[in-house]
Structure formats: structure tokens, C-alpha cells
Amino acid sequence: MRLRSLSLLAACLMLAATANVPTSARDSNQDLRRQVMDAERAFAATMKARDFDAFIRYVADEAIFLSPQGKLRGKQAIARGWRPYYDKPQAPFSWEPEEVEVVASGTLAYSGGPIYDPSGRRIGRFNSIWRLEAPGQWKVVFDRGSDFAPPPARK
């Protein structure tokens, strides 16, 4: 009887220990890439929606944004620097991700893609580094926009 009780107790402890563990210890790289792509699209949608508060929620506290106009270090500086882009009724530009890559640890990601003027003409490129802050919650830690130059013609 005692052996059976110990066996039952051991089985219950094993079940309890594994009950909340998903079949995969963490999301697959493909799932993580999709999360970052979705986060980048939602981040870009804040510009179209003119929703500055939503924009700033995607920015990490210690983020650095680099641009031809200079460097913005920290969430507060980024908020001050980017606020004017959200003040007018029409968005001055838009962007969309073309590519996303996630490191093997699943904690950092790269996203990049074109920047468009209000007419839809491609005018630049953005490159962002995202950090996983909590399960499914990605924030931008580095961002760089650059002037767009088409590739040279092949000879």
C-alpha cells in the first residue's frame, strides 16, 4: 500500500510539473518572425492612424533612433523628436516591413523595409532592431531610417 501511494504521489507530482508546460519550450523561429512582422506592421499603422500614444508604446525605454537629422537616445527624446510627425492630419511618410530575422535565442530581431512619401513613392529604407521584452511583446531598441537609392543599373 505504501509503495502504491508513493507511486501515485510521484505520478501526480510529474503531472503537476508538466501541466503548464507547452509542447514547445518556446515559440519556433517562424512564430517569432511572424510576431515581429506583426509588431512592425502595427508600429507602422500608428503613423497612418495618427496615434502617437500607440507609437511610443512600441519603443523601448533605452531605445536609440538614428537618422540623417541626428541621434535620439531614450524613449523621452524619441517621443519629443517624433511628436511632430504625428501632429498634422496627414502622415508625412509610411513604412512597411519586407524582411524579418530573429536570432537563435529568440530575444532579438531585425526588421527592414521601404519608406514611402504620402503619394506612395519609395523615398528611403528603415532598419530596426527589436527586443523581446515579455512573451509576445516586442519593442524597438534601435531604428535607422536612410535615404533611398535604387540599386545601380546592371551593365
C-alpha positions in Angstrom: 0.0 0.0 0.0 2.8 2.4 0.9 4.6 1.7 -2.4 1.4 2.3 -4.4 0.8 5.6 -2.5 4.4 6.7 -3.2 4.0 5.8 -6.9 0.7 7.7 -7.1 2.3 10.7 -5.4 5.2 10.7 -7.8 2.9 10.4 -10.8 0.8 13.3 -9.5 3.9 15.5 -9.0 5.1 14.7 -12.5 1.7 15.7 -14.0 1.6 18.9 -11.9 5.1 19.8 -13.0 4.3 19.4 -16.7 0.7 20.6 -16.8 1.5 24.2 -17.7 4.5 23.5 -19.9 3.7 23.9 -23.6 4.7 21.2 -26.0 7.5 23.5 -27.2 9.6 25.3 -24.6 9.5 28.5 -26.7 8.0 29.7 -29.9 9.6 28.5 -33.1 11.7 30.9 -35.1 8.9 31.1 -37.7 6.4 32.1 -35.0 8.9 34.7 -33.6 9.4 36.1 -37.1 5.6 36.4 -37.5 5.3 38.1 -34.1 8.0 40.7 -35.1 6.4 41.2 -38.6 3.0 41.8 -36.9 4.6 44.2 -34.4 6.3 46.1 -37.1 3.1 46.4 -39.1 1.2 47.6 -36.0 4.0 50.0 -35.3 3.7 51.4 -38.8 -0.1 51.5 -38.6 0.3 54.1 -35.7 1.5 56.6 -38.3 -1.4 56.1 -40.6 -3.8 56.2 -37.7 -2.1 59.3 -36.3 -1.9 57.6 -32.9 1.3 58.9 -31.2 0.5 57.2 -27.9 0.4 53.8 -29.6 3.6 54.6 -31.5 5.6 55.3 -28.3 4.4 52.1 -26.6 6.5 50.1 -29.2 9.7 52.0 -28.2 11.9 50.5 -25.5 12.9 52.9 -22.7 16.6 52.8 -23.7 16.0 52.9 -27.5 18.2 54.8 -29.9 16.8 56.2 -33.2 19.4 57.3 -35.8 18.5 59.4 -38.8 20.2 61.9 -41.1 18.9 64.6 -38.8 20.7 63.2 -35.8 20.5 60.7 -32.9 17.7 60.4 -30.4 18.7 58.5 -27.3 16.0 57.2 -24.9 12.2 56.9 -25.1 11.6 60.5 -24.0 14.0 62.0 -26.6 12.4 59.8 -29.3 8.9 61.0 -28.1 10.0 64.7 -28.4 11.7 64.1 -31.8 8.8 62.1 -33.3 5.9 64.0 -31.9 5.8 66.5 -34.8 5.4 63.6 -37.3 2.1 62.9 -35.6 0.7 66.4 -35.1 -0.6 67.0 -38.6 -3.7 65.4 -40.1 -1.8 63.7 -42.9 1.1 61.3 -42.3 4.3 62.7 -43.7 5.5 59.1 -44.6 4.8 55.5 -44.1 6.7 52.3 -43.9 6.2 48.5 -44.1 8.4 45.5 -43.3 9.9 43.5 -46.1 12.1 41.2 -44.1 12.4 40.0 -40.5 15.1 37.8 -39.0 15.3 36.6 -35.4 18.4 35.3 -33.6 18.5 31.7 -32.4 17.9 32.7 -28.7 14.6 34.3 -29.8 15.3 37.6 -28.0 16.4 40.0 -30.7 15.1 40.6 -34.2 15.9 42.7 -37.2 13.2 44.2 -39.5 13.7 46.3 -42.6 11.8 47.7 -45.5 10.8 50.7 -47.6 9.7 54.1 -46.5 7.1 55.9 -48.7 6.1 59.5 -49.1 2.4 60.4 -48.9 2.0 59.8 -52.6 3.3 56.2 -52.2 6.7 56.9 -53.8 9.6 55.0 -52.3 11.9 57.5 -50.6 14.0 55.5 -48.1 14.6 52.5 -46.1 14.2 51.7 -42.4 16.2 49.2 -40.4 15.1 48.3 -36.8 16.3 46.0 -34.1 13.6 44.6 -31.8 14.0 43.1 -28.3 11.6 40.6 -26.8 10.5 42.2 -23.5 7.9 39.6 -22.4 6.3 36.7 -24.2 4.9 38.1 -27.4 5.9 41.7 -26.5 8.5 43.2 -28.8 9.9 46.7 -28.6 12.2 48.7 -30.8 15.7 49.2 -29.4 17.4 50.6 -32.5 15.9 52.3 -35.5 17.6 53.9 -38.5 16.0 55.5 -41.5 18.0 56.3 -44.6 17.6 57.9 -47.9 16.5 55.5 -50.6 18.9 55.0 -53.5 17.8 52.5 -56.1 20.4 49.8 -57.0 22.8 50.7 -59.8 21.8 49.5 -63.2 23.4 46.3 -64.4 25.9 46.6 -67.2 
